Amino acid sequence: MPENSRRRRPEARPEEILDAALSVFSEQGFAAARVEDIARAAGLSKGAIYLYFPSKEAMLNGLVERSAGHLAKTAEAMVASGAPRDAETGLRNLLRMLFTSMADPAISAAPRLVFAEAGRFPVIADFYRRQVLEIARGAMRALLEAGVGANVFRPVDADAFMRAIAGPAFAHMALTTIFTLPPDTLTDPADMADALADILLHGLKPRAPAS
C-alpha cells in the first residue's frame, strides 16, 4: 500500500474513493471500469476499497447520493420551509437551485452516468428512482399543493407539473455539459431558471396591457 494512503484519515477515504470512481467511470464507462483501476486512482489497495464499498454499484450509488440525491433533499427542504408561505417564490428559488447545480459538471457527472447506464443496469435505475426522483416528485407535489391551496396556482396534474419542472432542468444539464450548447443570451443558470419560471407561470400567450 502506498505510504501516503496509510497517513490518510480513515473518515476521508470514502470521499477519495468516490472521487476516484467518478474519474474512472467517466473515462472508461461504468461497465468497463474495474475496481482495481479505482483503487489505483485512489492510491489504495483493492482490498481497502472493499472495506468501504462492496461493489461498483455501491460506488455509483454513493456518487448519486452526494450529487443528485443531495439536490433532491435540498429541494424537499426548500419546499417544506418556504412554499406554504409563497409558492411562486418557492418555484423560482427551486428552479434557480436546480439549474445552477445541474449546470455544474462536477454535480451533473453522476446523473449523466446513471442516464448512460440505467438501461443496462435496472438496479441502478431503481436506486436513482427511489433516492432522487421520488423525493423530488414529492417536493414538487407539495409545492403545487401549497400553491393551489393559496390560490396562487390553478389545479393541474401533479405528474405533469413535475415533468414541466424537471424536464427543462435535465435538458439544460445535457445541453450545457454534454453538447456544450449554452443559451444564446441567458448564460447565467439563475437567469435561465427565471425565464423558465416566467413561461411556466404565464404561458406563451400575449399578456393584456396594463390598464
C-alpha positions in Angstrom: 0.0 0.0 0.0 1.4 3.5 -0.9 2.9 5.4 2.1 0.5 8.3 1.6 -2.6 6.1 1.8 -1.5 4.9 5.3 -1.4 8.5 6.5 -4.9 9.5 5.4 -7.6 9.8 7.9 -10.0 6.8 7.5 -13.0 9.1 7.5 -11.7 10.9 4.4 -11.3 7.7 2.4 -14.9 7.2 1.2 -14.9 10.6 -0.5 -11.5 9.9 -2.0 -12.7 6.6 -3.3 -15.8 8.2 -4.8 -13.7 10.9 -6.5 -11.6 8.2 -8.0 -14.6 6.1 -9.0 -16.1 9.2 -10.7 -12.9 9.8 -12.7 -12.7 6.1 -13.8 -16.4 5.8 -14.6 -16.3 8.9 -16.6 -13.2 7.8 -18.6 -14.0 4.2 -19.1 -17.7 3.8 -18.6 -19.3 2.1 -15.7 -19.4 -1.4 -17.3 -15.8 -1.4 -18.4 -14.4 0.1 -15.2 -12.6 -2.2 -12.8 -12.3 -1.9 -9.0 -8.5 -2.3 -9.3 -8.5 0.8 -11.6 -10.4 2.8 -9.0 -8.1 1.6 -6.2 -5.1 2.7 -8.2 -6.6 6.1 -8.9 -7.4 6.4 -5.1 -4.0 5.3 -4.0 -5.4 2.4 -2.1 -5.3 -1.4 -2.4 -8.2 -3.2 -3.9 -8.9 -4.8 -0.5 -9.1 -1.4 1.1 -11.8 -0.3 -1.4 -14.0 -3.2 -0.4 -13.8 -2.0 3.3 -15.9 1.0 2.2 -17.8 -0.1 -0.9 -18.7 -3.7 -1.6 -19.2 -3.2 -5.4 -19.0 -0.8 -8.3 -22.8 -0.3 -8.0 -22.3 0.8 -4.4 -19.8 3.4 -5.5 -22.2 4.8 -8.2 -24.9 4.9 -5.6 -22.7 6.9 -3.4 -22.0 9.3 -6.2 -25.7 9.7 -6.8 -26.4 10.3 -3.1 -23.8 13.1 -2.8 -25.0 14.8 -6.0 -28.5 14.3 -7.4 -29.7 12.8 -4.1 -28.4 15.8 -2.2 -30.2 18.1 -4.7 -33.5 16.2 -4.2 -33.3 16.5 -0.4 -32.4 20.2 -0.7 -35.5 20.7 -2.9 -37.6 18.9 -0.3 -36.2 21.1 2.5 -36.7 24.3 0.5 -40.4 23.4 -0.3 -41.0 22.4 3.3 -39.6 25.6 4.7 -40.9 28.2 2.2 -43.5 27.0 -0.2 -46.6 27.3 2.1 -45.9 31.0 2.5 -45.1 31.9 -1.1 -45.5 29.2 -3.7 -44.4 31.4 -6.6 -41.2 32.4 -4.9 -40.7 28.8 -3.9 -41.0 27.7 -7.5 -38.5 30.4 -8.7 -36.0 29.5 -6.0 -36.3 25.8 -6.7 -35.6 26.3 -10.4 -32.7 28.5 -9.7 -31.2 25.9 -7.4 -31.7 23.1 -9.9 -30.4 25.0 -12.9 -27.4 26.4 -11.1 -26.5 22.9 -9.7 -27.2 20.8 -12.8 -25.1 23.1 -15.0 -22.0 22.3 -12.8 -20.2 19.3 -14.4 -19.0 18.2 -11.0 -22.6 17.8 -9.8 -24.1 16.5 -13.0 -21.5 13.9 -13.7 -23.1 11.2 -11.6 -26.6 11.7 -13.0 -25.2 11.6 -16.6 -23.5 8.3 -15.7 -26.8 6.9 -14.5 -28.7 8.0 -17.6 -26.0 6.3 -19.8 -26.0 3.0 -17.8 -29.5 2.7 -16.4 -30.9 0.9 -19.4 -28.4 -2.0 -19.0 -28.4 -2.0 -15.2 -32.0 -1.8 -13.8 -30.8 -1.9 -10.2 -29.0 1.5 -10.9 -32.2 2.9 -12.3 -34.2 1.7 -9.4 -31.8 3.3 -6.9 -31.9 6.6 -8.7 -35.7 6.5 -8.9 -36.0 5.9 -5.1 -33.3 8.2 -3.9 -33.7 11.0 -6.3 -36.8 11.0 -8.5 -39.4 10.0 -5.8 -38.0 12.6 -3.3 -38.1 15.3 -6.0 -41.5 14.2 -7.1 -42.8 14.6 -3.5 -41.3 18.0 -3.1 -42.8 19.3 -6.4 -46.2 17.8 -5.5 -46.0 19.6 -2.1 -45.1 22.9 -3.9 -48.1 22.5 -6.2 -50.5 21.7 -3.4 -49.3 24.7 -1.5 -49.8 27.0 -4.5 -53.2 25.7 -5.2 -54.2 26.0 -1.5 -53.0 29.6 -1.5 -54.9 30.3 -4.8 -51.6 31.2 -6.4 -51.6 28.2 -8.8 -54.6 26.6 -10.6 -55.1 22.8 -10.1 -53.1 20.8 -12.6 -51.9 17.2 -12.8 -49.1 16.8 -10.3 -47.0 14.5 -12.5 -47.3 16.9 -15.5 -46.2 19.7 -13.1 -43.1 17.6 -12.1 -42.2 17.0 -15.7 -42.7 20.6 -16.6 -40.0 21.5 -14.0 -37.7 18.5 -14.2 -37.6 18.2 -17.9 -36.1 21.6 -18.7 -33.6 21.2 -15.8 -32.3 17.9 -17.3 -32.3 19.4 -20.8 -30.3 22.4 -19.6 -27.8 19.9 -18.0 -27.5 17.9 -21.2 -27.2 20.9 -23.5 -24.6 22.7 -21.4 -22.5 19.8 -20.0 -22.7 17.2 -22.8 -23.3 19.1 -26.0 -21.6 22.3 -25.0 -24.6 24.3 -26.3 -25.0 27.3 -23.9 -28.0 29.6 -24.3 -27.6 32.4 -26.9 -28.3 35.1 -24.4 -29.0 33.7 -20.9 -25.7 32.4 -19.8 -26.4 32.6 -16.0 -28.3 29.4 -14.9 -30.3 31.6 -12.5 -31.4 33.8 -15.3 -32.4 30.8 -17.4 -34.4 29.5 -14.4 -36.2 32.8 -14.1 -37.0 32.8 -17.8 -38.5 29.3 -17.5 -40.4 30.2 -14.3 -41.9 33.1 -16.2 -43.0 30.8 -19.0 -44.4 28.2 -16.6 -46.3 30.8 -14.6 -47.6 32.9 -17.5 -47.5 30.7 -20.6 -46.8 31.9 -24.1 -49.9 33.9 -24.8 -49.6 37.7 -25.0 -50.3 39.5 -21.8 -53.1 42.0 -21.6 -51.6 45.6 -21.5 -51.6 47.2 -18.1 -54.5 49.5 -17.6 
